[in-house]
Amino acid sequence: AGADHRKAFDTLGVDRFLAQAVADGVPPFAVASVDGGAKSYWHPREDGTDSGAMVMDELVPILRGRFSLGTNTALYGWSMGGYGALRLAMRGAAVQAVAACSPALFASYGDTAEGSFDSPADFEANGLRGQGGDFPDVPVRIDCGNGDPFYFPVRDFVEDLPTPPEGGFEDGAHHYGYMRRMLPNEFEFIGEKLAGAVTGVAP
C-alpha cells in the first residue's frame, strides 16, 4: 500500500492472520512489508525511483539471504499495493502467486489519484487498463468490494483476463474491515500456491 511498512502489521494485522491461517492448516510462509512511499504507485517514475523494482531486485534477495528462505515468492497488496502486486506479476516478476485486495485501478488518466502517474503516457504504459491478457502463468486472486470506488475498473480488469482469477466481488468498501475479512482466504490461497510450487503438485 502507500503507507509505511508497519501499516500491514499494526492496522491490517497480517502477522496475526498468518498465525491463525497456519494454525488452521495452511502451509506456513513468511510475510514481509516495505515502505513504498505515499505516491510511488510501484512503477518507474520520472524522478528515477521505482519502488516495484526495489521489491523484486532488493527486498526479496535480502530476505532470502538473511533468513535462508527458499526461492518461492508470492506478492500480496491492497489498494495502491494491490495495483503494484498485479503490475509486477504481469511484468514477469518471478513469483508463484499474486493476491490483490481492493486494487487501486483507474479507468482513465483523468480518474487517477493526484501524483499516482506522471503523465497520460505514464498511465497508458503502466495503468493496467486493457492489459488483462498480459499475465504470465501465475495464479491470481483478486478481491474487491462492490461498494469500493475502484469496483468498476477492477471488474473490467478481471473480465479482461483470459483465465478468471480466484476471489471475486461481494459486499464491502475500500476500508480495512473489508480487507481484514478477505485475508483468511487470501492467505490460504498464497500458502497453498507456494506449497504446490515446492512440491510440484498444484493444490
PyMOL commands that place a pseudoatom at each C-alpha (Angstrom):
pseudoatom trace, name=CA, resn=ALA, resi=1, chain=A, elem=C, hetatm=0, pos=[0.000, 0.000, 0.000]
pseudoatom trace, name=CA, resn=GLY, resi=2, chain=A, elem=C, hetatm=0, pos=[1.072, 3.628, 0.156]
pseudoatom trace, name=CA, resn=ALA, resi=3, chain=A, elem=C, hetatm=0, pos=[1.759, 3.692, 3.886]
pseudoatom trace, name=CA, resn=ASP, resi=4, chain=A, elem=C, hetatm=0, pos=[4.901, 2.641, 5.748]
pseudoatom trace, name=CA, resn=HIS, resi=5, chain=A, elem=C, hetatm=0, pos=[5.769, -0.989, 6.372]
pseudoatom trace, name=CA, resn=ARG, resi=6, chain=A, elem=C, hetatm=0, pos=[4.149, -1.052, 9.839]
pseudoatom trace, name=CA, resn=LYS, resi=7, chain=A, elem=C, hetatm=0, pos=[0.646, -0.493, 8.456]
pseudoatom trace, name=CA, resn=ALA, resi=8, chain=A, elem=C, hetatm=0, pos=[0.432, -4.090, 7.250]
pseudoatom trace, name=CA, resn=PHE, resi=9, chain=A, elem=C, hetatm=0, pos=[1.043, -5.324, 10.791]
pseudoatom trace, name=CA, resn=ASP, resi=10, chain=A, elem=C, hetatm=0, pos=[-0.357, -2.612, 13.060]
pseudoatom trace, name=CA, resn=THR, resi=11, chain=A, elem=C, hetatm=0, pos=[-3.562, -1.882, 11.130]
pseudoatom trace, name=CA, resn=LEU, resi=12, chain=A, elem=C, hetatm=0, pos=[-4.220, -4.825, 8.830]
pseudoatom trace, name=CA, resn=GLY, resi=13, chain=A, elem=C, hetatm=0, pos=[-2.806, -7.419, 11.227]
pseudoatom trace, name=CA, resn=VAL, resi=14, chain=A, elem=C, hetatm=0, pos=[-1.150, -9.672, 8.659]
pseudoatom trace, name=CA, resn=ASP, resi=15, chain=A, elem=C, hetatm=0, pos=[1.017, -11.342, 11.305]
pseudoatom trace, name=CA, resn=ARG, resi=16, chain=A, elem=C, hetatm=0, pos=[-1.999, -12.338, 13.368]
pseudoatom trace, name=CA, resn=PHE, resi=17, chain=A, elem=C, hetatm=0, pos=[-3.959, -13.529, 10.346]
pseudoatom trace, name=CA, resn=LEU, resi=18, chain=A, elem=C, hetatm=0, pos=[-0.971, -15.557, 9.169]
pseudoatom trace, name=CA, resn=ALA, resi=19, chain=A, elem=C, hetatm=0, pos=[-0.582, -17.188, 12.587]
pseudoatom trace, name=CA, resn=GLN, resi=20, chain=A, elem=C, hetatm=0, pos=[-4.260, -18.145, 12.557]
pseudoatom trace, name=CA, resn=ALA, resi=21, chain=A, elem=C, hetatm=0, pos=[-4.039, -19.432, 8.987]
pseudoatom trace, name=CA, resn=VAL, resi=22, chain=A, elem=C, hetatm=0, pos=[-1.122, -21.709, 9.870]
pseudoatom trace, name=CA, resn=ALA, resi=23, chain=A, elem=C, hetatm=0, pos=[-2.946, -22.901, 12.995]
pseudoatom trace, name=CA, resn=ASP, resi=24, chain=A, elem=C, hetatm=0, pos=[-5.884, -23.765, 10.731]
pseudoatom trace, name=CA, resn=GLY, resi=25, chain=A, elem=C, hetatm=0, pos=[-3.670, -25.883, 8.499]
pseudoatom trace, name=CA, resn=VAL, resi=26, chain=A, elem=C, hetatm=0, pos=[-2.484, -23.504, 5.791]
pseudoatom trace, name=CA, resn=PRO, resi=27, chain=A, elem=C, hetatm=0, pos=[1.098, -24.335, 4.725]
pseudoatom trace, name=CA, resn=PRO, resi=28, chain=A, elem=C, hetatm=0, pos=[3.364, -21.843, 6.538]
pseudoatom trace, name=CA, resn=PHE, resi=29, chain=A, elem=C, hetatm=0, pos=[5.104, -18.962, 4.830]
pseudoatom trace, name=CA, resn=ALA, resi=30, chain=A, elem=C, hetatm=0, pos=[6.786, -15.724, 5.891]
pseudoatom trace, name=CA, resn=VAL, resi=31, chain=A, elem=C, hetatm=0, pos=[5.431, -12.207, 5.363]
pseudoatom trace, name=CA, resn=ALA, resi=32, chain=A, elem=C, hetatm=0, pos=[7.487, -9.046, 4.864]
pseudoatom trace, name=CA, resn=SER, resi=33, chain=A, elem=C, hetatm=0, pos=[6.359, -5.478, 4.280]
pseudoatom trace, name=CA, resn=VAL, resi=34, chain=A, elem=C, hetatm=0, pos=[8.213, -2.497, 2.862]
pseudoatom trace, name=CA, resn=ASP, resi=35, chain=A, elem=C, hetatm=0, pos=[7.825, 1.285, 2.694]
pseudoatom trace, name=CA, resn=GLY, resi=36, chain=A, elem=C, hetatm=0, pos=[6.609, 2.131, -0.777]
pseudoatom trace, name=CA, resn=GLY, resi=37, chain=A, elem=C, hetatm=0, pos=[6.128, 5.867, -0.474]
pseudoatom trace, name=CA, resn=ALA, resi=38, chain=A, elem=C, hetatm=0, pos=[2.790, 7.649, -0.334]
pseudoatom trace, name=CA, resn=LYS, resi=39, chain=A, elem=C, hetatm=0, pos=[2.593, 8.220, -4.098]
pseudoatom trace, name=CA, resn=SER, resi=40, chain=A, elem=C, hetatm=0, pos=[5.126, 5.838, -5.629]
pseudoatom trace, name=CA, resn=TYR, resi=41, chain=A, elem=C, hetatm=0, pos=[2.461, 3.651, -7.214]
pseudoatom trace, name=CA, resn=TRP, resi=42, chain=A, elem=C, hetatm=0, pos=[5.022, 0.862, -7.505]
pseudoatom trace, name=CA, resn=HIS, resi=43, chain=A, elem=C, hetatm=0, pos=[6.232, 1.640, -11.010]
pseudoatom trace, name=CA, resn=PRO, resi=44, chain=A, elem=C, hetatm=0, pos=[9.093, 3.590, -12.644]
pseudoatom trace, name=CA, resn=ARG, resi=45, chain=A, elem=C, hetatm=0, pos=[8.697, 7.330, -12.082]
pseudoatom trace, name=CA, resn=GLU, resi=46, chain=A, elem=C, hetatm=0, pos=[10.195, 10.252, -13.950]
pseudoatom trace, name=CA, resn=ASP, resi=47, chain=A, elem=C, hetatm=0, pos=[12.340, 11.159, -10.916]
pseudoatom trace, name=CA, resn=GLY, resi=48, chain=A, elem=C, hetatm=0, pos=[14.153, 7.827, -11.290]
pseudoatom trace, name=CA, resn=THR, resi=49, chain=A, elem=C, hetatm=0, pos=[12.542, 5.961, -8.400]
pseudoatom trace, name=CA, resn=ASP, resi=50, chain=A, elem=C, hetatm=0, pos=[10.978, 2.544, -8.933]
pseudoatom trace, name=CA, resn=SER, resi=51, chain=A, elem=C, hetatm=0, pos=[9.582, 1.020, -5.758]
pseudoatom trace, name=CA, resn=GLY, resi=52, chain=A, elem=C, hetatm=0, pos=[8.284, -2.001, -7.651]
pseudoatom trace, name=CA, resn=ALA, resi=53, chain=A, elem=C, hetatm=0, pos=[11.768, -2.907, -8.869]
pseudoatom trace, name=CA, resn=MET, resi=54, chain=A, elem=C, hetatm=0, pos=[13.031, -2.349, -5.331]
pseudoatom trace, name=CA, resn=VAL, resi=55, chain=A, elem=C, hetatm=0, pos=[10.749, -5.123, -4.091]
pseudoatom trace, name=CA, resn=MET, resi=56, chain=A, elem=C, hetatm=0, pos=[11.959, -7.762, -6.533]
pseudoatom trace, name=CA, resn=ASP, resi=57, chain=A, elem=C, hetatm=0, pos=[15.567, -6.648, -7.050]
pseudoatom trace, name=CA, resn=GLU, resi=58, chain=A, elem=C, hetatm=0, pos=[16.469, -5.637, -3.490]
pseudoatom trace, name=CA, resn=LEU, resi=59, chain=A, elem=C, hetatm=0, pos=[13.962, -6.677, -0.813]
pseudoatom trace, name=CA, resn=VAL, resi=60, chain=A, elem=C, hetatm=0, pos=[13.372, -10.269, -1.912]
pseudoatom trace, name=CA, resn=PRO, resi=61, chain=A, elem=C, hetatm=0, pos=[17.092, -11.138, -2.360]
pseudoatom trace, name=CA, resn=ILE, resi=62, chain=A, elem=C, hetatm=0, pos=[17.929, -9.540, 1.006]
pseudoatom trace, name=CA, resn=LEU, resi=63, chain=A, elem=C, hetatm=0, pos=[15.235, -11.581, 2.772]
pseudoatom trace, name=CA, resn=ARG, resi=64, chain=A, elem=C, hetatm=0, pos=[16.312, -14.806, 1.101]
pseudoatom trace, name=CA, resn=GLY, resi=65, chain=A, elem=C, hetatm=0, pos=[19.925, -14.267, 2.095]
pseudoatom trace, name=CA, resn=ARG, resi=66, chain=A, elem=C, hetatm=0, pos=[19.320, -13.105, 5.643]
pseudoatom trace, name=CA, resn=PHE, resi=67, chain=A, elem=C, hetatm=0, pos=[16.761, -15.727, 6.597]
pseudoatom trace, name=CA, resn=SER, resi=68, chain=A, elem=C, hetatm=0, pos=[17.831, -18.625, 4.339]
pseudoatom trace, name=CA, resn=LEU, resi=69, chain=A, elem=C, hetatm=0, pos=[14.455, -18.627, 2.595]
pseudoatom trace, name=CA, resn=GLY, resi=70, chain=A, elem=C, hetatm=0, pos=[13.589, -20.675, -0.457]
pseudoatom trace, name=CA, resn=THR, resi=71, chain=A, elem=C, hetatm=0, pos=[13.097, -19.179, -3.880]
pseudoatom trace, name=CA, resn=ASN, resi=72, chain=A, elem=C, hetatm=0, pos=[9.299, -19.356, -3.996]
pseudoatom trace, name=CA, resn=THR, resi=73, chain=A, elem=C, hetatm=0, pos=[7.685, -15.960, -3.630]
pseudoatom trace, name=CA, resn=ALA, resi=74, chain=A, elem=C, hetatm=0, pos=[4.161, -14.552, -3.689]
pseudoatom trace, name=CA, resn=LEU, resi=75, chain=A, elem=C, hetatm=0, pos=[3.016, -10.958, -3.894]
pseudoatom trace, name=CA, resn=TYR, resi=76, chain=A, elem=C, hetatm=0, pos=[0.176, -9.513, -1.827]
pseudoatom trace, name=CA, resn=GLY, resi=77, chain=A, elem=C, hetatm=0, pos=[-1.026, -5.947, -1.710]
pseudoatom trace, name=CA, resn=TRP, resi=78, chain=A, elem=C, hetatm=0, pos=[-4.062, -3.823, -1.028]
pseudoatom trace, name=CA, resn=SER, resi=79, chain=A, elem=C, hetatm=0, pos=[-5.182, -0.567, -2.635]
pseudoatom trace, name=CA, resn=MET, resi=80, chain=A, elem=C, hetatm=0, pos=[-2.101, 1.010, -4.251]
pseudoatom trace, name=CA, resn=GLY, resi=81, chain=A, elem=C, hetatm=0, pos=[-0.130, -2.075, -3.231]
pseudoatom trace, name=CA, resn=GLY, resi=82, chain=A, elem=C, hetatm=0, pos=[-2.728, -4.287, -4.881]
pseudoatom trace, name=CA, resn=TYR, resi=83, chain=A, elem=C, hetatm=0, pos=[-2.136, -2.459, -8.137]
pseudoatom trace, name=CA, resn=GLY, resi=84, chain=A, elem=C, hetatm=0, pos=[1.616, -2.818, -7.607]
pseudoatom trace, name=CA, resn=ALA, resi=85, chain=A, elem=C, hetatm=0, pos=[1.414, -6.553, -6.949]
pseudoatom trace, name=CA, resn=LEU, resi=86, chain=A, elem=C, hetatm=0, pos=[-0.632, -7.098, -10.096]
pseudoatom trace, name=CA, resn=ARG, resi=87, chain=A, elem=C, hetatm=0, pos=[1.686, -4.959, -12.197]
pseudoatom trace, name=CA, resn=LEU, resi=88, chain=A, elem=C, hetatm=0, pos=[4.818, -6.770, -11.028]
pseudoatom trace, name=CA, resn=ALA, resi=89, chain=A, elem=C, hetatm=0, pos=[3.288, -10.175, -11.745]
pseudoatom trace, name=CA, resn=MET, resi=90, chain=A, elem=C, hetatm=0, pos=[2.089, -9.022, -15.166]
pseudoatom trace, name=CA, resn=ARG, resi=91, chain=A, elem=C, hetatm=0, pos=[5.563, -7.728, -15.988]
pseudoatom trace, name=CA, resn=GLY, resi=92, chain=A, elem=C, hetatm=0, pos=[7.129, -11.122, -15.413]
pseudoatom trace, name=CA, resn=ALA, resi=93, chain=A, elem=C, hetatm=0, pos=[8.250, -10.987, -11.779]
pseudoatom trace, name=CA, resn=ALA, resi=94, chain=A, elem=C, hetatm=0, pos=[9.452, -14.429, -10.676]
pseudoatom trace, name=CA, resn=VAL, resi=95, chain=A, elem=C, hetatm=0, pos=[6.552, -15.223, -8.352]
pseudoatom trace, name=CA, resn=GLN, resi=96, chain=A, elem=C, hetatm=0, pos=[4.390, -18.274, -7.769]
pseudoatom trace, name=CA, resn=ALA, resi=97, chain=A, elem=C, hetatm=0, pos=[1.205, -16.394, -6.847]
pseudoatom trace, name=CA, resn=VAL, resi=98, chain=A, elem=C, hetatm=0, pos=[-0.249, -12.906, -6.577]
pseudoatom trace, name=CA, resn=ALA, resi=99, chain=A, elem=C, hetatm=0, pos=[-3.180, -11.732, -4.457]
pseudoatom trace, name=CA, resn=ALA, resi=100, chain=A, elem=C, hetatm=0, pos=[-4.615, -8.230, -4.657]
pseudoatom trace, name=CA, resn=CYS, resi=101, chain=A, elem=C, hetatm=0, pos=[-7.281, -6.827, -2.358]
pseudoatom trace, name=CA, resn=SER, resi=102, chain=A, elem=C, hetatm=0, pos=[-9.169, -3.708, -3.416]
pseudoatom trace, name=CA, resn=PRO, resi=103, chain=A, elem=C, hetatm=0, pos=[-6.509, -2.844, -6.027]
pseudoatom trace, name=CA, resn=ALA, resi=104, chain=A, elem=C, hetatm=0, pos=[-6.471, 0.852, -6.899]
pseudoatom trace, name=CA, resn=LEU, resi=105, chain=A, elem=C, hetatm=0, pos=[-7.057, 0.653, -10.643]
pseudoatom trace, name=CA, resn=PHE, resi=106, chain=A, elem=C, hetatm=0, pos=[-8.300, 3.564, -12.728]
pseudoatom trace, name=CA, resn=ALA, resi=107, chain=A, elem=C, hetatm=0, pos=[-10.395, 3.675, -15.890]
pseudoatom trace, name=CA, resn=SER, resi=108, chain=A, elem=C, hetatm=0, pos=[-8.555, 6.680, -17.334]
pseudoatom trace, name=CA, resn=TYR, resi=109, chain=A, elem=C, hetatm=0, pos=[-5.756, 9.114, -16.590]
pseudoatom trace, name=CA, resn=GLY, resi=110, chain=A, elem=C, hetatm=0, pos=[-8.356, 11.723, -15.673]
pseudoatom trace, name=CA, resn=ASP, resi=111, chain=A, elem=C, hetatm=0, pos=[-9.591, 9.472, -12.884]
pseudoatom trace, name=CA, resn=THR, resi=112, chain=A, elem=C, hetatm=0, pos=[-6.200, 8.860, -11.293]
pseudoatom trace, name=CA, resn=ALA, resi=113, chain=A, elem=C, hetatm=0, pos=[-5.255, 9.983, -7.814]
pseudoatom trace, name=CA, resn=GLU, resi=114, chain=A, elem=C, hetatm=0, pos=[-3.015, 13.031, -7.695]
pseudoatom trace, name=CA, resn=GLY, resi=115, chain=A, elem=C, hetatm=0, pos=[0.619, 12.044, -8.067]
pseudoatom trace, name=CA, resn=SER, resi=116, chain=A, elem=C, hetatm=0, pos=[-0.059, 8.413, -8.934]
pseudoatom trace, name=CA, resn=PHE, resi=117, chain=A, elem=C, hetatm=0, pos=[1.139, 8.737, -12.533]
pseudoatom trace, name=CA, resn=ASP, resi=118, chain=A, elem=C, hetatm=0, pos=[3.489, 11.286, -14.077]
pseudoatom trace, name=CA, resn=SER, resi=119, chain=A, elem=C, hetatm=0, pos=[1.590, 11.842, -17.326]
pseudoatom trace, name=CA, resn=PRO, resi=120, chain=A, elem=C, hetatm=0, pos=[-1.031, 10.349, -19.649]
pseudoatom trace, name=CA, resn=ALA, resi=121, chain=A, elem=C, hetatm=0, pos=[1.791, 8.418, -21.330]
pseudoatom trace, name=CA, resn=ASP, resi=122, chain=A, elem=C, hetatm=0, pos=[2.871, 7.008, -17.967]
pseudoatom trace, name=CA, resn=PHE, resi=123, chain=A, elem=C, hetatm=0, pos=[-0.685, 5.892, -17.285]
pseudoatom trace, name=CA, resn=GLU, resi=124, chain=A, elem=C, hetatm=0, pos=[-1.023, 4.261, -20.692]
pseudoatom trace, name=CA, resn=ALA, resi=125, chain=A, elem=C, hetatm=0, pos=[2.223, 2.367, -20.120]
pseudoatom trace, name=CA, resn=ASN, resi=126, chain=A, elem=C, hetatm=0, pos=[1.612, 1.363, -16.503]
pseudoatom trace, name=CA, resn=GLY, resi=127, chain=A, elem=C, hetatm=0, pos=[-2.059, 1.820, -15.620]
pseudoatom trace, name=CA, resn=LEU, resi=128, chain=A, elem=C, hetatm=0, pos=[-3.017, -1.798, -16.441]
pseudoatom trace, name=CA, resn=ARG, resi=129, chain=A, elem=C, hetatm=0, pos=[-6.042, -0.552, -18.352]
pseudoatom trace, name=CA, resn=GLY, resi=130, chain=A, elem=C, hetatm=0, pos=[-6.970, -3.054, -21.043]
pseudoatom trace, name=CA, resn=GLN, resi=131, chain=A, elem=C, hetatm=0, pos=[-3.943, -5.206, -20.231]
pseudoatom trace, name=CA, resn=GLY, resi=132, chain=A, elem=C, hetatm=0, pos=[-5.638, -8.126, -18.545]
pseudoatom trace, name=CA, resn=GLY, resi=133, chain=A, elem=C, hetatm=0, pos=[-4.382, -10.536, -21.183]
pseudoatom trace, name=CA, resn=ASP, resi=134, chain=A, elem=C, hetatm=0, pos=[-0.751, -9.842, -20.322]
pseudoatom trace, name=CA, resn=PHE, resi=135, chain=A, elem=C, hetatm=0, pos=[-0.496, -12.098, -17.245]
pseudoatom trace, name=CA, resn=PRO, resi=136, chain=A, elem=C, hetatm=0, pos=[2.068, -14.888, -17.458]
pseudoatom trace, name=CA, resn=ASP, resi=137, chain=A, elem=C, hetatm=0, pos=[1.291, -18.300, -15.998]
pseudoatom trace, name=CA, resn=VAL, resi=138, chain=A, elem=C, hetatm=0, pos=[0.881, -17.111, -12.404]
pseudoatom trace, name=CA, resn=PRO, resi=139, chain=A, elem=C, hetatm=0, pos=[-2.090, -17.988, -10.157]
pseudoatom trace, name=CA, resn=VAL, resi=140, chain=A, elem=C, hetatm=0, pos=[-4.046, -14.811, -9.419]
pseudoatom trace, name=CA, resn=ARG, resi=141, chain=A, elem=C, hetatm=0, pos=[-6.566, -13.862, -6.758]
pseudoatom trace, name=CA, resn=ILE, resi=142, chain=A, elem=C, hetatm=0, pos=[-8.383, -10.522, -6.813]
pseudoatom trace, name=CA, resn=ASP, resi=143, chain=A, elem=C, hetatm=0, pos=[-10.924, -9.391, -4.211]
pseudoatom trace, name=CA, resn=CYS, resi=144, chain=A, elem=C, hetatm=0, pos=[-12.892, -6.152, -4.270]
pseudoatom trace, name=CA, resn=GLY, resi=145, chain=A, elem=C, hetatm=0, pos=[-15.989, -4.905, -2.506]
pseudoatom trace, name=CA, resn=ASN, resi=146, chain=A, elem=C, hetatm=0, pos=[-18.901, -3.890, -4.687]
pseudoatom trace, name=CA, resn=GLY, resi=147, chain=A, elem=C, hetatm=0, pos=[-19.080, -0.626, -2.756]
pseudoatom trace, name=CA, resn=ASP, resi=148, chain=A, elem=C, hetatm=0, pos=[-15.427, 0.181, -3.432]
pseudoatom trace, name=CA, resn=PRO, resi=149, chain=A, elem=C, hetatm=0, pos=[-14.756, 3.295, -5.570]
pseudoatom trace, name=CA, resn=PHE, resi=150, chain=A, elem=C, hetatm=0, pos=[-12.393, 1.111, -7.625]
pseudoatom trace, name=CA, resn=TYR, resi=151, chain=A, elem=C, hetatm=0, pos=[-15.048, -1.562, -8.194]
pseudoatom trace, name=CA, resn=PHE, resi=152, chain=A, elem=C, hetatm=0, pos=[-15.806, -0.788, -11.850]
pseudoatom trace, name=CA, resn=PRO, resi=153, chain=A, elem=C, hetatm=0, pos=[-12.184, -0.561, -13.069]
pseudoatom trace, name=CA, resn=VAL, resi=154, chain=A, elem=C, hetatm=0, pos=[-11.341, -3.729, -11.125]
pseudoatom trace, name=CA, resn=ARG, resi=155, chain=A, elem=C, hetatm=0, pos=[-14.361, -5.542, -12.534]
pseudoatom trace, name=CA, resn=ASP, resi=156, chain=A, elem=C, hetatm=0, pos=[-13.390, -4.533, -16.072]
pseudoatom trace, name=CA, resn=PHE, resi=157, chain=A, elem=C, hetatm=0, pos=[-9.814, -5.667, -15.461]
pseudoatom trace, name=CA, resn=VAL, resi=158, chain=A, elem=C, hetatm=0, pos=[-10.977, -9.055, -14.168]
pseudoatom trace, name=CA, resn=GLU, resi=159, chain=A, elem=C, hetatm=0, pos=[-13.314, -9.511, -17.127]
pseudoatom trace, name=CA, resn=ASP, resi=160, chain=A, elem=C, hetatm=0, pos=[-10.380, -8.942, -19.497]
pseudoatom trace, name=CA, resn=LEU, resi=161, chain=A, elem=C, hetatm=0, pos=[-8.355, -11.789, -18.002]
pseudoatom trace, name=CA, resn=PRO, resi=162, chain=A, elem=C, hetatm=0, pos=[-8.271, -14.884, -20.238]
pseudoatom trace, name=CA, resn=THR, resi=163, chain=A, elem=C, hetatm=0, pos=[-8.430, -17.091, -17.132]
pseudoatom trace, name=CA, resn=PRO, resi=164, chain=A, elem=C, hetatm=0, pos=[-10.809, -15.941, -14.374]
pseudoatom trace, name=CA, resn=PRO, resi=165, chain=A, elem=C, hetatm=0, pos=[-8.859, -15.276, -11.168]
pseudoatom trace, name=CA, resn=GLU, resi=166, chain=A, elem=C, hetatm=0, pos=[-9.808, -16.659, -7.805]
pseudoatom trace, name=CA, resn=GLY, resi=167, chain=A, elem=C, hetatm=0, pos=[-11.538, -14.282, -5.409]
pseudoatom trace, name=CA, resn=GLY, resi=168, chain=A, elem=C, hetatm=0, pos=[-14.384, -12.108, -6.582]
pseudoatom trace, name=CA, resn=PHE, resi=169, chain=A, elem=C, hetatm=0, pos=[-16.755, -9.355, -5.555]
pseudoatom trace, name=CA, resn=GLU, resi=170, chain=A, elem=C, hetatm=0, pos=[-19.013, -9.126, -2.535]
pseudoatom trace, name=CA, resn=ASP, resi=171, chain=A, elem=C, hetatm=0, pos=[-20.420, -6.564, -0.125]
pseudoatom trace, name=CA, resn=GLY, resi=172, chain=A, elem=C, hetatm=0, pos=[-17.673, -4.292, 1.096]
pseudoatom trace, name=CA, resn=ALA, resi=173, chain=A, elem=C, hetatm=0, pos=[-15.981, -0.947, 0.664]
pseudoatom trace, name=CA, resn=HIS, resi=174, chain=A, elem=C, hetatm=0, pos=[-12.443, 0.410, 0.473]
pseudoatom trace, name=CA, resn=HIS, resi=175, chain=A, elem=C, hetatm=0, pos=[-11.622, 0.081, 4.162]
pseudoatom trace, name=CA, resn=TYR, resi=176, chain=A, elem=C, hetatm=0, pos=[-9.628, -2.158, 6.467]
pseudoatom trace, name=CA, resn=GLY, resi=177, chain=A, elem=C, hetatm=0, pos=[-12.668, -4.017, 7.751]
pseudoatom trace, name=CA, resn=TYR, resi=178, chain=A, elem=C, hetatm=0, pos=[-13.293, -5.474, 4.315]
pseudoatom trace, name=CA, resn=MET, resi=179, chain=A, elem=C, hetatm=0, pos=[-9.593, -6.134, 3.723]
pseudoatom trace, name=CA, resn=ARG, resi=180, chain=A, elem=C, hetatm=0, pos=[-9.238, -7.984, 7.017]
pseudoatom trace, name=CA, resn=ARG, resi=181, chain=A, elem=C, hetatm=0, pos=[-12.298, -10.042, 6.143]
pseudoatom trace, name=CA, resn=MET, resi=182, chain=A, elem=C, hetatm=0, pos=[-10.625, -11.183, 2.938]
pseudoatom trace, name=CA, resn=LEU, resi=183, chain=A, elem=C, hetatm=0, pos=[-7.245, -12.032, 4.463]
pseudoatom trace, name=CA, resn=PRO, resi=184, chain=A, elem=C, hetatm=0, pos=[-8.013, -15.604, 5.632]
pseudoatom trace, name=CA, resn=ASN, resi=185, chain=A, elem=C, hetatm=0, pos=[-8.983, -16.705, 2.129]
pseudoatom trace, name=CA, resn=GLU, resi=186, chain=A, elem=C, hetatm=0, pos=[-6.137, -14.746, 0.543]
pseudoatom trace, name=CA, resn=PHE, resi=187, chain=A, elem=C, hetatm=0, pos=[-3.545, -16.265, 2.864]
pseudoatom trace, name=CA, resn=GLU, resi=188, chain=A, elem=C, hetatm=0, pos=[-4.973, -19.732, 2.250]
pseudoatom trace, name=CA, resn=PHE, resi=189, chain=A, elem=C, hetatm=0, pos=[-4.588, -19.078, -1.494]
pseudoatom trace, name=CA, resn=ILE, resi=190, chain=A, elem=C, hetatm=0, pos=[-0.990, -17.897, -1.086]
pseudoatom trace, name=CA, resn=GLY, resi=191, chain=A, elem=C, hetatm=0, pos=[0.021, -20.720, 1.252]
pseudoatom trace, name=CA, resn=GLU, resi=192, chain=A, elem=C, hetatm=0, pos=[-1.414, -23.411, -0.991]
pseudoatom trace, name=CA, resn=LYS, resi=193, chain=A, elem=C, hetatm=0, pos=[0.120, -21.983, -4.165]
pseudoatom trace, name=CA, resn=LEU, resi=194, chain=A, elem=C, hetatm=0, pos=[3.555, -21.653, -2.565]
pseudoatom trace, name=CA, resn=ALA, resi=195, chain=A, elem=C, hetatm=0, pos=[3.365, -25.182, -1.172]
pseudoatom trace, name=CA, resn=GLY, resi=196, chain=A, elem=C, hetatm=0, pos=[2.256, -26.512, -4.543]
pseudoatom trace, name=CA, resn=ALA, resi=197, chain=A, elem=C, hetatm=0, pos=[5.210, -24.805, -6.214]
pseudoatom trace, name=CA, resn=VAL, resi=198, chain=A, elem=C, hetatm=0, pos=[7.587, -26.512, -3.763]
pseudoatom trace, name=CA, resn=THR, resi=199, chain=A, elem=C, hetatm=0, pos=[6.157, -29.989, -4.329]
pseudoatom trace, name=CA, resn=GLY, resi=200, chain=A, elem=C, hetatm=0, pos=[5.410, -29.530, -7.997]
pseudoatom trace, name=CA, resn=VAL, resi=201, chain=A, elem=C, hetatm=0, pos=[1.805, -30.553, -7.375]
pseudoatom trace, name=CA, resn=ALA, resi=202, chain=A, elem=C, hetatm=0, pos=[-0.926, -27.979, -7.927]
pseudoatom trace, name=CA, resn=PRO, resi=203, chain=A, elem=C, hetatm=0, pos=[-3.178, -27.648, -4.862]
for i in range(1, 203): cmd.bond("trace and resi %d" % i, "trace and resi %d" % (i + 1))
show_as sticks, trace
zoom trace
